[in-house]
Amino acid sequence: MSAITAALSQIDSVAAEGDLAPDPAEPLELETAGDPILLPDGKRIYPPNLHGAPVDELALALLDMDDPAASTFLRLIGPPGAGKSQIARAIAYRLWRSRGRDVAERYGAPFYGFVELQPGPSSDEFFFRYDYVPIAGASGQVQLVDSAFVQAMREGWVVMIDEVNTARDVALLSINATLDGRLSLYLAATGETVVAKPGFAVLLAYNPGLVGATDIPDAWHSRFPATLEVTSNWAALAELGAPTQLVAEAMRLDKQRIAGEDGLTWTPQFRDIESLWKMSDRVGERAALAFFASNLHEQVTAGKIQDAEAAAACRMLDQAGCGRYRVAATSRVPNLHGYPRAVTS
């Protein structure tokens, strides 16, 4: 037995005699993942259910592909990594296929009538109207072309505006006429008014509690009345091959966040646990946990999550059976609540 192994064994013994060992939690059963949607890029998406109905089916009922003015546009809200973008892609793919359209290739990737936009805090009133591209052979000169949003209106595509609450109001309010039933957008550079074609739809995706973000314009709450609170589809993650115990404990902790317990506003989501699982497969559990702990530590230091939330994530690891990798919190090994961080020596 190596000195490190002996030390870890001693720490485990002390923890078991005192209050450091986590109490065994009641077994938590995962639900059935349901039927997946296989996207053209090979990604398997398991749309979650809303009161027993798959959310993609509900979206298909809300979005009218023949008359966009009759559609009820969707807002997908939830923490980063919960799967909002994946749900949007699954919705767009099903809508595209329901219209009898074939998957094509665009910019080297499969295309099924879906474009993603992320305006951000630097966006202006022209963001949704124009893109600026260099003129071939004319150094330093650019020309105005249709933005992806305008292309979607002309062609009848689905648009997802991601992290929309980080965008400036001047950009968002510039497309009010496109979202209030008129479905039109005036292009001042050409004097043209573009009217959306059948198949056009808009989805919003954002985290209402995102650090540094604001809210969407007041009018948009009525323009996007169908608001879906997206939570991680834990059963789908287990179906994809992630360790069941780890997934179950992540789900348990996330349920506490959703219920408003312990003041948690963030807990590890689908993407976080998926990354931990895949890193474990590649570099082993010890190194993967160190990477995970360093990621949490950086977010705490930056003020993106609270130290109490990082501590809760570490307790989740304890309950998932990872406690054997702990070191004493007072040891010289850089650690986060007992889990060694990925600090090079």
C-alpha positions as CSV (number, residue, x, y, z in Angstrom):
1,M,0.0,0.0,0.0
2,S,1.5,3.4,-1.0
3,A,1.8,6.3,1.4
4,I,-0.9,8.2,-0.4
5,T,-3.3,5.3,-0.4
6,A,-2.6,4.7,3.3
7,A,-3.3,8.4,4.0
8,L,-6.5,8.4,2.1
9,S,-7.6,5.2,3.9
10,Q,-6.9,6.9,7.3
11,I,-9.0,9.9,6.2
12,D,-11.8,7.6,5.3
13,S,-11.6,5.9,8.7
14,V,-11.7,9.2,10.6
15,A,-14.6,10.5,8.5
16,A,-16.5,7.3,9.2
17,E,-16.1,7.7,13.0
18,G,-17.1,11.3,13.0
19,D,-19.5,13.5,11.0
20,L,-17.6,13.7,7.8
21,A,-19.0,10.6,6.1
22,P,-22.1,11.4,4.1
23,D,-25.3,9.8,5.2
24,P,-26.5,7.2,2.7
25,A,-29.3,8.7,0.7
26,E,-32.5,7.0,-0.1
27,P,-32.3,5.3,-3.6
28,L,-33.7,7.6,-6.3
29,E,-35.2,6.0,-9.3
30,L,-34.8,7.5,-12.7
31,E,-37.7,7.8,-15.1
32,T,-37.9,6.3,-18.5
33,A,-36.0,8.4,-21.1
34,G,-38.6,7.9,-23.8
35,D,-37.9,7.7,-27.6
36,P,-35.0,9.7,-28.9
37,I,-34.8,11.9,-32.0
38,L,-31.7,11.2,-34.1
39,L,-30.4,14.4,-35.6
40,P,-28.5,14.3,-38.9
41,D,-25.2,15.0,-37.1
42,G,-25.7,11.7,-35.2
43,K,-26.7,13.4,-31.9
44,R,-29.4,11.6,-30.0
45,I,-31.9,13.9,-28.3
46,Y,-34.4,12.7,-25.8
47,P,-37.1,15.4,-25.6
48,P,-38.3,15.7,-22.0
49,N,-42.0,15.5,-21.0
50,L,-44.3,18.2,-19.8
51,H,-47.1,16.7,-17.7
52,G,-46.9,13.4,-19.7
53,A,-46.6,14.9,-23.2
54,P,-43.2,15.2,-25.1
55,V,-42.3,18.9,-25.4
56,D,-41.4,18.6,-29.1
57,E,-45.0,17.4,-29.8
58,L,-46.4,20.4,-27.8
59,A,-44.1,22.7,-29.8
60,L,-45.4,21.3,-33.1
61,A,-48.9,22.0,-32.0
62,L,-48.0,25.6,-31.1
63,L,-46.0,26.5,-34.2
64,D,-48.1,26.8,-37.4
65,M,-45.9,26.1,-40.4
66,D,-48.5,27.3,-42.9
67,D,-49.3,30.6,-41.2
68,P,-46.6,32.0,-39.0
69,A,-48.9,34.7,-37.7
70,A,-51.0,32.0,-36.1
71,S,-48.0,30.5,-34.2
72,T,-47.4,30.8,-30.5
73,F,-43.7,31.4,-30.2
74,L,-41.8,29.6,-27.4
75,R,-39.5,30.7,-24.6
76,L,-37.1,28.1,-23.3
77,I,-35.7,29.2,-19.9
78,G,-33.4,27.3,-17.6
79,P,-29.8,27.1,-16.3
80,P,-26.8,26.7,-18.6
81,G,-26.3,23.1,-19.6
82,A,-29.9,21.9,-19.0
83,G,-30.5,21.2,-22.7
84,K,-32.4,24.2,-24.0
85,S,-30.5,24.3,-27.3
86,Q,-30.9,20.6,-27.8
87,I,-34.6,20.8,-27.4
88,A,-34.7,23.7,-29.9
89,R,-32.8,21.6,-32.5
90,A,-35.1,18.6,-32.0
91,I,-38.1,20.9,-32.5
92,A,-36.7,22.4,-35.6
93,Y,-35.7,19.0,-37.1
94,R,-39.2,17.6,-36.5
95,L,-40.8,20.7,-38.0
96,W,-38.5,20.4,-41.1
97,R,-39.3,16.8,-41.6
98,S,-43.0,17.3,-41.1
99,R,-43.0,19.7,-44.0
100,G,-41.4,17.0,-46.2
101,R,-38.1,18.8,-46.5
102,D,-34.8,17.0,-47.0
103,V,-31.7,17.6,-44.9
104,A,-29.2,19.6,-47.0
105,E,-25.7,20.8,-46.3
106,R,-24.9,24.4,-45.3
107,Y,-21.4,25.7,-44.3
108,G,-20.2,22.1,-44.2
109,A,-22.9,20.9,-41.7
110,P,-26.3,19.2,-42.0
111,F,-29.0,21.8,-42.4
112,Y,-32.7,21.4,-41.5
113,G,-34.0,24.9,-41.5
114,F,-32.6,26.0,-38.1
115,V,-30.3,29.0,-37.4
116,E,-28.9,30.1,-34.0
117,L,-28.2,33.7,-33.1
118,Q,-26.6,35.1,-30.0
119,P,-26.8,38.9,-30.0
120,G,-24.8,39.6,-26.9
121,P,-24.2,43.0,-25.2
122,S,-22.5,44.5,-28.2
123,S,-25.6,44.0,-30.5
124,D,-27.2,47.1,-32.1
125,E,-30.3,47.9,-34.1
126,F,-28.8,46.4,-37.2
127,F,-27.9,43.0,-35.7
128,F,-31.0,41.3,-37.0
129,R,-31.0,43.0,-40.3
130,Y,-27.5,42.9,-41.8
131,D,-24.2,41.1,-41.8
132,Y,-21.0,42.7,-43.0
133,V,-18.8,40.6,-45.3
134,P,-15.4,41.5,-47.0
135,I,-15.5,42.3,-50.7
136,A,-13.2,39.9,-52.6
137,G,-10.2,41.8,-54.0
138,A,-11.1,45.0,-52.2
139,S,-8.9,45.3,-49.2
140,G,-10.6,46.7,-46.1
141,Q,-14.0,47.1,-47.9
142,V,-17.2,45.4,-46.8
143,Q,-20.7,45.0,-48.2
144,L,-24.0,44.6,-46.5
145,V,-25.8,41.2,-46.9
146,D,-28.9,39.7,-45.3
147,S,-28.5,38.6,-41.7
148,A,-29.3,35.0,-40.8
149,F,-32.5,36.3,-39.3
150,V,-33.6,37.9,-42.6
151,Q,-32.6,34.8,-44.5
152,A,-34.8,32.8,-42.1
153,M,-37.8,35.1,-42.8
154,R,-37.2,34.8,-46.6
155,E,-36.8,31.0,-46.6
156,G,-39.2,30.0,-43.8
157,W,-36.7,28.7,-41.2
158,V,-36.8,28.4,-37.4
159,V,-34.6,30.9,-35.5
160,M,-33.3,30.4,-32.0
161,I,-32.1,33.5,-30.2
162,D,-29.8,32.2,-27.5
163,E,-29.1,34.0,-24.2
164,V,-31.4,36.7,-25.4
165,N,-31.3,38.5,-22.0
166,T,-27.7,39.5,-22.6
167,A,-28.6,41.5,-25.7
168,R,-29.3,45.3,-25.7
169,D,-32.9,46.4,-25.8
170,V,-32.1,48.5,-28.9
171,A,-31.4,45.2,-30.8
172,L,-34.4,43.3,-29.5
173,L,-36.9,46.1,-29.9
174,S,-35.8,46.5,-33.6
175,I,-37.7,43.3,-34.5
176,N,-40.9,44.0,-32.6
177,A,-42.8,44.2,-35.9
178,T,-41.6,40.7,-36.8
179,L,-43.0,39.2,-33.6
180,D,-46.4,40.9,-33.1
181,G,-48.2,39.2,-35.9
182,R,-47.1,41.6,-38.8
183,L,-44.1,39.3,-39.4
184,S,-42.4,42.1,-41.3
185,L,-38.9,43.7,-41.1
186,Y,-37.9,47.0,-42.8
187,L,-34.4,47.1,-44.4
188,A,-33.4,50.7,-44.6
189,A,-30.4,50.1,-46.7
190,T,-32.5,48.8,-49.6
191,G,-35.9,50.3,-48.8
192,E,-37.3,46.7,-48.7
193,T,-39.9,45.3,-46.3
194,V,-39.3,41.6,-45.8
195,V,-42.4,39.5,-44.8
196,A,-41.8,36.1,-43.2
197,K,-42.6,33.0,-45.3
198,P,-44.5,29.9,-44.1
199,G,-42.2,27.8,-41.8
200,F,-40.8,30.8,-40.0
201,A,-40.8,30.7,-36.2
202,V,-38.8,32.2,-33.4
203,L,-37.6,30.4,-30.2
204,L,-35.9,32.2,-27.3
205,A,-33.5,30.4,-25.0
206,Y,-31.9,31.9,-21.9
207,N,-31.1,31.6,-18.3
208,P,-33.1,34.2,-16.3
209,G,-30.5,34.2,-13.5
210,L,-27.5,34.6,-15.7
211,V,-24.8,36.8,-14.0
212,G,-24.6,40.1,-15.7
213,A,-27.8,39.6,-17.7
214,T,-31.0,41.6,-17.6
215,D,-34.6,40.7,-18.5
216,I,-36.2,40.6,-21.9
217,P,-38.3,43.6,-23.0
218,D,-41.6,43.7,-21.2
219,A,-43.6,43.4,-24.4
220,W,-41.8,40.1,-25.2
221,H,-43.5,38.3,-22.3
222,S,-46.8,38.5,-24.2
223,R,-45.2,38.0,-27.6
224,F,-43.7,34.7,-26.3
225,P,-46.5,33.5,-23.9
226,A,-45.5,29.8,-24.1
227,T,-42.8,29.6,-21.5
228,L,-41.1,26.2,-20.9
229,E,-38.9,25.9,-17.8
230,V,-36.3,23.4,-19.0
231,T,-34.7,21.1,-16.5
232,S,-32.0,18.5,-17.3
233,N,-33.3,15.2,-18.7
234,W,-31.5,13.0,-16.2
235,A,-33.1,9.8,-17.5
236,A,-31.8,10.5,-21.0
237,L,-28.2,11.0,-19.6
238,A,-28.4,7.6,-17.9
239,E,-29.7,6.1,-21.2
240,L,-26.7,7.6,-23.0
241,G,-24.4,5.6,-20.7
242,A,-23.5,8.0,-17.8
243,P,-23.1,6.2,-14.4
244,T,-26.6,5.8,-12.9
245,Q,-25.6,6.6,-9.3
246,L,-23.9,9.9,-10.3
247,V,-26.9,10.9,-12.5
248,A,-29.3,10.0,-9.7
249,E,-27.5,12.2,-7.2
250,A,-27.2,15.1,-9.7
251,M,-31.0,14.8,-10.2
252,R,-31.6,14.8,-6.4
253,L,-29.5,17.9,-6.0
254,D,-31.2,19.6,-8.9
255,K,-34.7,18.9,-7.4
256,Q,-33.5,20.8,-4.3
257,R,-32.7,23.8,-6.5
258,I,-36.0,23.7,-8.3
259,A,-37.8,23.4,-5.0
260,G,-35.9,26.5,-3.7
261,E,-34.2,24.5,-0.9
262,D,-31.0,25.6,0.8
263,G,-30.8,28.8,-1.3
264,L,-29.4,27.0,-4.3
265,T,-29.7,28.9,-7.6
266,W,-27.2,26.7,-9.4
267,T,-26.5,23.0,-9.4
268,P,-24.6,20.8,-11.9
269,Q,-26.7,20.2,-15.0
270,F,-26.8,17.6,-17.8
271,R,-23.8,19.1,-19.6
272,D,-21.7,19.3,-16.5
273,I,-22.4,15.6,-15.5
274,E,-22.0,14.5,-19.1
275,S,-18.5,16.2,-19.2
276,L,-17.5,14.6,-15.9
277,W,-18.5,11.2,-17.2
278,K,-16.8,11.5,-20.5
279,M,-13.6,12.8,-18.9
280,S,-13.6,9.9,-16.5
281,D,-13.8,7.5,-19.4
282,R,-10.8,9.2,-21.1
283,V,-8.4,10.0,-18.2
284,G,-9.8,8.1,-15.2
285,E,-12.0,9.2,-12.4
286,R,-9.4,10.8,-10.2
287,A,-8.1,13.2,-12.8
288,A,-11.7,13.9,-14.1
289,L,-12.8,14.8,-10.6
290,A,-9.8,17.1,-10.3
291,F,-10.8,18.9,-13.5
292,F,-14.3,19.1,-12.3
293,A,-13.2,20.6,-8.9
294,S,-11.0,23.2,-10.6
295,N,-13.9,24.2,-12.9
296,L,-16.1,24.8,-9.8
297,H,-13.3,26.6,-8.0
298,E,-12.8,29.0,-10.9
299,Q,-16.5,29.8,-11.0
300,V,-16.6,30.5,-7.3
301,T,-13.6,32.8,-7.6
302,A,-15.3,34.7,-10.5
303,G,-18.5,35.0,-8.5
304,K,-20.5,33.0,-11.0
305,I,-21.6,30.5,-8.4
306,Q,-21.6,30.6,-4.6
307,D,-19.2,28.6,-2.4
308,A,-22.2,26.9,-0.8
309,E,-23.3,25.7,-4.3
310,A,-19.8,24.3,-4.9
311,A,-20.0,22.6,-1.5
312,A,-23.4,21.1,-2.4
313,A,-21.9,19.8,-5.7
314,C,-19.1,18.1,-3.7
315,R,-21.6,16.5,-1.4
316,M,-23.3,15.2,-4.5
317,L,-20.0,13.5,-5.4
318,D,-19.8,12.0,-1.9
319,Q,-23.3,10.5,-2.3
320,A,-22.4,9.2,-5.8
321,G,-19.5,7.2,-4.2
322,C,-16.6,9.5,-5.1
323,G,-15.6,10.2,-1.5
324,R,-12.6,7.9,-1.7
325,Y,-10.8,10.5,-3.7
326,R,-11.1,13.1,-0.9
327,V,-8.2,14.6,1.0
328,A,-8.4,16.5,4.3
329,A,-9.7,20.0,3.7
330,T,-6.7,21.3,5.7
331,S,-4.1,19.3,3.7
332,R,-1.5,21.0,1.5
333,V,-3.1,19.5,-1.6
334,P,-5.1,22.3,-3.2
335,N,-8.7,21.2,-2.9
336,L,-12.3,22.3,-3.1
337,H,-14.2,21.0,-0.1
338,G,-11.9,18.0,0.1
339,Y,-11.8,17.2,-3.6
340,P,-8.2,17.7,-5.0
341,R,-8.1,20.4,-7.8
342,A,-6.2,20.0,-11.0
343,V,-3.2,22.0,-9.9
344,T,0.1,21.0,-11.5
345,S,3.1,20.4,-9.3
